[in-house]
Amino acid sequence: MRWWDVDPVLALERELFPEDAWTPGMFWSELAGCGGPAPMRRYTVAEAPDGSIAGWTGLAFAGESADVQTVAVAPRRQAAGLGTLLLRDLLTAAADLGCREVFLEVRTDNHRARRLYERHGFEPMGLRRGYYQPGNHDALVMRRDHTRPLPPPPGPRAPDAGGTPAPSVPTDREA
Ligand SMILES: CC(C)(COP(=O)(O)OP(=O)(O)OC[C@H]1O[C@@H](n2cnc3c(N)ncnc32)[C@H](O)[C@@H]1OP(=O)(O)O)[C@@H](O)C(=O)NCCC(=O)NCCS
Protein backbone atom coordinates (compact mmCIF):
# COMPACT_ATOMS: atom_id res chain seq x y z
CA MET A 1 0.00 0.00 0.00
CA ARG A 2 1.42 3.38 -0.97
CA TRP A 3 0.33 6.92 -0.22
CA TRP A 4 -1.75 7.14 -3.39
CA ASP A 5 -3.81 4.13 -2.26
CA VAL A 6 -4.94 5.80 0.98
CA ASP A 7 -7.87 7.79 -0.45
CA PRO A 8 -9.51 4.86 -2.33
CA VAL A 9 -8.83 2.56 0.63
CA LEU A 10 -10.47 5.09 2.98
CA ALA A 11 -13.60 5.23 0.80
CA LEU A 12 -13.93 1.45 1.00
CA GLU A 13 -12.99 1.43 4.69
CA ARG A 14 -15.97 3.72 5.45
CA GLU A 15 -18.25 1.44 3.47
CA LEU A 16 -16.99 -1.74 5.16
CA PHE A 17 -16.72 -0.39 8.71
CA PRO A 18 -19.38 2.34 8.93
CA GLU A 19 -19.32 2.40 12.74
CA ASP A 20 -15.59 2.44 13.38
CA ALA A 21 -13.72 3.21 10.17
CA TRP A 22 -10.04 4.06 10.54
CA THR A 23 -9.22 7.73 10.06
CA PRO A 24 -6.74 9.04 7.46
CA GLY A 25 -4.31 9.68 10.33
CA MET A 26 -4.44 6.03 11.37
CA PHE A 27 -3.56 4.88 7.85
CA TRP A 28 -0.75 7.43 7.56
CA SER A 29 0.64 6.39 10.91
CA GLU A 30 0.53 2.71 9.95
CA LEU A 31 2.20 3.38 6.59
CA ALA A 32 4.94 5.35 8.34
CA GLY A 33 5.83 2.12 10.14
CA CYS A 34 6.42 0.30 6.83
CA GLY A 35 9.62 2.13 5.93
CA GLY A 36 12.96 2.94 7.46
CA PRO A 37 15.76 0.67 8.55
CA ALA A 38 13.58 -1.28 11.03
CA PRO A 39 10.05 -1.59 9.63
CA MET A 40 7.30 -2.69 12.02
CA ARG A 41 4.38 -2.79 9.60
CA ARG A 42 3.55 -4.43 6.28
CA TYR A 43 0.59 -3.14 4.27
CA THR A 44 -0.43 -4.57 0.90
CA VAL A 45 -3.21 -3.92 -1.57
CA ALA A 46 -4.77 -6.18 -4.16
CA GLU A 47 -5.67 -4.41 -7.37
CA ALA A 48 -8.56 -5.43 -9.62
CA PRO A 49 -7.94 -5.65 -13.38
CA ASP A 50 -9.53 -2.19 -13.80
CA GLY A 51 -6.95 -0.71 -11.42
CA SER A 52 -9.35 -0.21 -8.51
CA ILE A 53 -8.54 -1.44 -5.03
CA ALA A 54 -9.97 -4.93 -4.48
CA GLY A 55 -8.69 -5.46 -0.94
CA TRP A 56 -5.91 -4.83 1.53
CA THR A 57 -4.14 -6.22 4.56
CA GLY A 58 -2.01 -4.85 7.36
CA LEU A 59 0.42 -6.67 9.62
CA ALA A 60 2.27 -5.37 12.70
CA PHE A 61 5.31 -7.34 13.77
CA ALA A 62 7.94 -7.27 16.48
CA GLY A 63 10.32 -10.08 17.25
CA GLU A 64 8.60 -13.43 17.09
CA SER A 65 5.09 -12.05 17.38
CA ALA A 66 2.76 -10.38 14.87
CA ASP A 67 -0.73 -8.89 14.83
CA VAL A 68 -3.20 -8.84 11.97
CA GLN A 69 -4.13 -5.14 11.89
CA THR A 70 -6.70 -5.41 9.12
CA VAL A 71 -7.99 -7.63 6.31
CA ALA A 72 -10.61 -6.18 3.98
CA VAL A 73 -12.12 -6.95 0.60
CA ALA A 74 -14.19 -4.45 -1.42
CA PRO A 75 -17.88 -5.36 -1.13
CA ARG A 76 -18.29 -6.29 -4.81
CA ARG A 77 -15.18 -8.52 -4.69
CA GLN A 78 -16.18 -10.54 -1.62
CA ALA A 79 -16.93 -14.28 -1.48
CA ALA A 80 -14.67 -15.00 -4.45
CA GLY A 81 -11.59 -16.18 -2.55
CA LEU A 82 -9.70 -12.89 -2.31
CA GLY A 83 -9.92 -12.63 1.50
CA THR A 84 -8.39 -16.10 1.72
CA LEU A 85 -5.64 -15.13 -0.73
CA LEU A 86 -4.85 -11.92 1.17
CA LEU A 87 -4.79 -13.61 4.57
CA ARG A 88 -2.54 -16.39 3.29
CA ASP A 89 -0.17 -13.81 1.80
CA LEU A 90 -0.04 -11.96 5.12
CA LEU A 91 0.55 -15.16 7.12
CA THR A 92 3.30 -16.27 4.74
CA ALA A 93 4.96 -12.87 5.20
CA ALA A 94 4.72 -13.24 9.00
CA ALA A 95 6.42 -16.64 8.77
CA ASP A 96 9.13 -15.20 6.53
CA LEU A 97 9.71 -12.48 9.15
CA GLY A 98 10.33 -15.20 11.75
CA CYS A 99 7.07 -14.78 13.68
CA ARG A 100 6.11 -17.78 15.80
CA GLU A 101 2.69 -16.50 16.88
CA VAL A 102 0.11 -14.24 15.26
CA PHE A 103 -2.70 -12.47 17.11
CA LEU A 104 -5.83 -10.66 15.98
CA GLU A 105 -9.06 -9.16 17.24
CA VAL A 106 -12.34 -9.70 15.46
CA ARG A 107 -15.84 -8.55 16.28
CA THR A 108 -17.69 -11.47 17.87
CA ASP A 109 -20.58 -10.98 15.40
CA ASN A 110 -18.30 -11.02 12.30
CA HIS A 111 -18.94 -14.65 11.45
CA ARG A 112 -17.44 -14.62 7.96
CA ALA A 113 -14.14 -13.22 9.21
CA ARG A 114 -14.12 -15.60 12.17
CA ARG A 115 -14.59 -18.59 9.85
CA LEU A 116 -11.78 -17.33 7.63
CA TYR A 117 -9.43 -17.07 10.63
CA GLU A 118 -10.49 -20.39 12.13
CA ARG A 119 -9.83 -22.13 8.81
CA HIS A 120 -6.30 -20.78 9.00
CA GLY A 121 -5.58 -22.12 12.46
CA PHE A 122 -6.51 -19.15 14.68
CA GLU A 123 -7.89 -20.19 18.05
CA PRO A 124 -9.96 -18.09 20.46
CA MET A 125 -8.05 -16.77 23.47
CA GLY A 126 -10.50 -14.46 25.17
CA LEU A 127 -12.93 -11.58 24.90
CA ARG A 128 -12.33 -7.83 25.06
CA ARG A 129 -15.66 -6.38 26.09
CA GLY A 130 -16.67 -3.12 24.40
CA TYR A 131 -13.41 -3.08 22.40
CA TYR A 132 -15.06 -1.59 19.31
CA GLN A 133 -16.37 1.94 19.92
CA PRO A 134 -18.76 3.48 19.20
CA GLY A 135 -21.21 0.61 19.25
CA ASN A 136 -19.75 -1.16 22.25
CA HIS A 137 -19.08 -4.38 20.34
CA ASP A 138 -16.99 -7.12 21.90
CA ALA A 139 -13.78 -8.39 20.31
CA LEU A 140 -12.72 -11.99 20.24
CA VAL A 141 -8.94 -12.27 20.61
CA MET A 142 -7.49 -15.07 18.52
CA ARG A 143 -4.00 -16.56 18.32
CA ARG A 144 -2.31 -18.69 15.72
CA ASP A 145 0.59 -20.96 16.65
CA HIS A 146 2.69 -19.88 13.72
CA THR A 147 5.14 -22.73 14.07
CA ARG A 148 2.34 -24.80 12.46
CA PRO A 149 2.06 -24.88 8.67
CA LEU A 150 -0.82 -23.21 6.85
CA PRO A 151 -3.65 -25.46 5.68
CA PRO A 152 -3.59 -26.23 1.96
CA PRO A 153 -5.17 -23.51 -0.21
CA PRO A 154 -8.76 -24.04 -1.40
CA GLY A 155 -9.14 -25.57 -4.82
CA PRO A 156 -10.50 -23.68 -7.83
CA ARG A 157 -13.97 -22.34 -7.41
CA ALA A 158 -16.94 -23.81 -9.29
CA PRO A 159 -18.07 -21.38 -12.04
CA ASP A 160 -21.54 -21.05 -10.52
CA ALA A 161 -20.27 -20.38 -6.99
CA GLY A 162 -21.15 -16.70 -7.26
CA GLY A 163 -19.11 -13.58 -6.56
CA THR A 164 -16.69 -11.82 -8.84
CA PRO A 165 -13.64 -13.99 -9.48
CA ALA A 166 -10.66 -12.91 -7.41
CA PRO A 167 -7.49 -11.89 -9.21
CA SER A 168 -5.32 -15.01 -9.43
CA VAL A 169 -2.32 -13.06 -8.19
CA PRO A 170 -3.12 -9.78 -6.40
CA THR A 171 -0.90 -6.85 -7.18
CA ASP A 172 1.21 -6.74 -4.07
CA ARG A 173 2.73 -3.32 -3.59
CA GLU A 174 4.58 -3.07 -0.35
CA ALA A 175 5.29 0.33 1.10
C1 LIG B 1 -13.89 -11.08 5.95
C2 LIG B 1 -13.51 -10.80 4.50
C3 LIG B 1 -12.13 -10.18 4.48
C4 LIG B 1 -13.50 -12.11 3.73
O1 LIG B 1 -13.12 -11.82 2.39
P1 LIG B 1 -13.72 -12.65 1.15
O2 LIG B 1 -12.96 -12.27 -0.06
O3 LIG B 1 -15.18 -12.48 1.13
O4 LIG B 1 -13.31 -14.13 1.64
P2 LIG B 1 -13.25 -15.44 0.76
O5 LIG B 1 -13.99 -15.26 -0.51
O6 LIG B 1 -11.83 -15.85 0.69
O7 LIG B 1 -14.01 -16.43 1.68
C5 LIG B 1 -15.37 -16.23 1.89
C6 LIG B 1 -16.10 -17.49 1.66
O8 LIG B 1 -15.84 -18.01 0.37
C7 LIG B 1 -15.37 -19.36 0.49
N1 LIG B 1 -14.29 -19.58 -0.49
C8 LIG B 1 -13.18 -18.86 -0.61
N2 LIG B 1 -12.43 -19.37 -1.61
C9 LIG B 1 -13.11 -20.43 -2.11
C10 LIG B 1 -12.88 -21.37 -3.16
N3 LIG B 1 -11.75 -21.30 -3.91
N4 LIG B 1 -13.80 -22.31 -3.41
C11 LIG B 1 -14.92 -22.37 -2.68
N5 LIG B 1 -15.22 -21.51 -1.66
C12 LIG B 1 -14.31 -20.55 -1.40
C13 LIG B 1 -14.84 -19.48 1.84
O9 LIG B 1 -14.92 -20.82 2.30
C14 LIG B 1 -15.75 -18.57 2.59
O10 LIG B 1 -16.95 -19.22 2.89
P3 LIG B 1 -17.72 -18.86 4.24
O11 LIG B 1 -18.01 -17.39 4.21
O12 LIG B 1 -18.95 -19.70 4.13
O13 LIG B 1 -16.82 -19.23 5.36
C15 LIG B 1 -14.55 -9.87 3.79
O14 LIG B 1 -15.82 -10.42 3.96
C16 LIG B 1 -14.53 -8.45 4.29
O15 LIG B 1 -13.76 -7.62 3.82
N6 LIG B 1 -15.42 -8.14 5.26
C17 LIG B 1 -15.54 -6.78 5.77
C18 LIG B 1 -14.30 -6.37 6.48
C19 LIG B 1 -14.01 -7.30 7.63
O16 LIG B 1 -14.90 -7.69 8.36
N7 LIG B 1 -12.71 -7.63 7.82
C20 LIG B 1 -12.27 -8.45 8.89
C21 LIG B 1 -12.03 -7.57 10.07
S1 LIG B 1 -11.39 -8.52 11.44
The ligand as an ORCA input file, in Angstrom:
! r2SCAN-3c Opt
* xyz 0 1
  C     -13.894    -11.077      5.949
  C     -13.510    -10.799      4.502
  C     -12.131    -10.183      4.481
  C     -13.503    -12.114      3.727
  O     -13.122    -11.817      2.386
  P     -13.716    -12.648      1.151
  O     -12.963    -12.270     -0.057
  O     -15.185    -12.481      1.129
  O     -13.308    -14.126      1.644
  P     -13.246    -15.441      0.764
  O     -13.988    -15.256     -0.509
  O     -11.835    -15.847      0.691
  O     -14.013    -16.432      1.683
  C     -15.371    -16.227      1.892
  C     -16.096    -17.493      1.655
  O     -15.837    -18.012      0.365
  C     -15.365    -19.363      0.489
  N     -14.294    -19.578     -0.492
  C     -13.182    -18.859     -0.608
  N     -12.428    -19.370     -1.612
  C     -13.106    -20.429     -2.115
  C     -12.880    -21.367     -3.161
  N     -11.748    -21.304     -3.911
  N     -13.798    -22.313     -3.409
  C     -14.924    -22.368     -2.677
  N     -15.217    -21.511     -1.660
  C     -14.307    -20.553     -1.399
  C     -14.838    -19.475      1.844
  O     -14.924    -20.821      2.301
  C     -15.753    -18.566      2.593
  O     -16.951    -19.215      2.894
  P     -17.723    -18.857      4.238
  O     -18.010    -17.389      4.212
  O     -18.948    -19.696      4.131
  O     -16.825    -19.233      5.359
  C     -14.546     -9.866      3.794
  O     -15.820    -10.416      3.958
  C     -14.527     -8.447      4.291
  O     -13.759     -7.615      3.820
  N     -15.416     -8.140      5.260
  C     -15.537     -6.783      5.765
  C     -14.299     -6.368      6.483
  C     -14.009     -7.298      7.630
  O     -14.905     -7.685      8.365
  N     -12.708     -7.625      7.817
  C     -12.266     -8.450      8.892
  C     -12.031     -7.572     10.067
  S     -11.387     -8.516     11.442
*
